[in-house]
Amino acid sequence: MGDKIFKKKALAQKHQRSTPRNSPDYSLQSIVYVLQSNEFHIFPEIQKPMHKIPFLTLLFFFGSFAFGQSEKNSVNNFLEEWHKAAAEANYEDYFSLMAEESVFIGTDPTENWNKQEFMEWAKPYFDRGKAWSFSTLKRNIFFAKNAKIAWFDELLDTQMGICRGSGVAVKEGDTWKIKHYVLSIAVPNEHVDSLTSLKEDFDRRLITRLRAN
């Protein structure tokens, strides 16, 4: 018994000497305790022995992660509101969510509009009370380091079948705005040949015209 007590004391003294007094480190269990406030939750994957991690490093990590998730949710909600405004034929709301200097590129190769041109083209559809209805199937969102520029891609369920949208959004003050958006019809690889044949004459005429310029 005496030998066991002596060994425990020796180990405790060794631990005290190896831990700097002015550099408090906390294990991930301690961080979980802090973040969970008054409740102490230990998850199975962190019950194993761990190397100690500086508290401020972990705090920065969790804070950055939470901020990133918050911004991603913000952009996701903004895009949903933009598509919803079109589905409800809300002209003012739809175009208020586009930056003043912005571009919309449609599925037709001739559809490359700045905001004013797009507004003029789209107005008759909105005036009829039925513009277009896109519902999101999948979306990926990415950010620049300053978190004020986001780019994204999305798969949409539309009246044209599955379409792919991709674009750039910028943060103006506290509001996200569309800066650039491209809409394209998603074509399965096995149908490319038949589609190419279907639009062959149109493509030939447009190619000739564009090369002439």
HELIX and SHEET records of a PDB file:
HELIX    1   1 GLY A    2  SER A   18  1                                  17    
HELIX    2   2 LEU A   28  LEU A   35  1                                   8    
HELIX    3   3 PRO A   44  ILE A   46  5                                   3    
HELIX    4   4 PHE A   55  ALA A   87  1                                  33    
HELIX    5   5 TYR A   91  SER A   96  1                                   6    
HELIX    6   6 LYS A  115  ASP A  127  1                                  13    
HELIX    7   7 ASN A  189  HIS A  191  5                                   3    
HELIX    8   8 VAL A  192  LEU A  198  1                                   7    
HELIX    9   9 GLU A  200  ALA A  212  1                                  13    
SHEET    1   A 2 ASP A  25  TYR A  26  0                                        
SHEET    2   A 2 ILE A  53  PRO A  54 -1                                        
SHEET    1   B 6 ASN A 112  ASN A 114  0                                        
SHEET    2   B 6 MET A  98  ILE A 105 -1                                        
SHEET    3   B 6 THR A 175  ILE A 185  1                                        
SHEET    4   B 6 GLY A 161  GLU A 172 -1                                        
SHEET    5   B 6 ILE A 149  THR A 158 -1                                        
SHEET    6   B 6 SER A 135  PHE A 143 -1                                        
END                                                                             
